[in-house]
Amino acid sequence: MGVSVKNKKLGGYFTIEAAFLMPVFICVIALLCYLGLYMCNRVLLLHDVYTAGLRGSLRQDLTNEEVVDYTLRQSRGGMPKYYAVSQIDRQARVKGNKLSVEFECEMQIPVYVLTWGNGKLIKKQWIINEKKTVDRTNPITFIRVCRKVEKAVEANKRR
């Protein structure tokens, strides 16, 4: 009889500890899930920026304005793969021989959070911004120039 009384007196503190620790664990796990979704969205957005920049840079037959329109048109239609994102702001600019592509989106989160930089409460969103600048080069001309250089180097080695 002494053993059962002892267990009843000492067994309750596990419940109290679990009542305090379980909400903390659940919040940490939820935060890790949202950080994982944020990184997934960021990688997808970076991939879309690189793809749009590459597609636009290969179009040598178009003027600068047509390249911008073509790049923005080719980057549309990728929304189902993003998580908790309602829209993506797309911008493209051509300056000289460079094409700059910039995408920005806002990931919605269910609670207000503290930002890492200034420590203030912000809206229920995380902003993801990716930018890539590519050269508009003609790949056929580039390959031909590389072959000419290779032939010139080989001719110098033979002498």
PyMOL commands that set and color helices and strands:
alter all, ss='L'
color gray80, all
select helices_A, chain A and resi 2-10+13-57+64-74+79-81+139-158
alter helices_A, ss='H'
color red, helices_A
select strands_A, chain A and resi 85-95+98-108+125-135
alter strands_A, ss='S'
color yellow, strands_A
deselect
rebuild
show_as cartoon
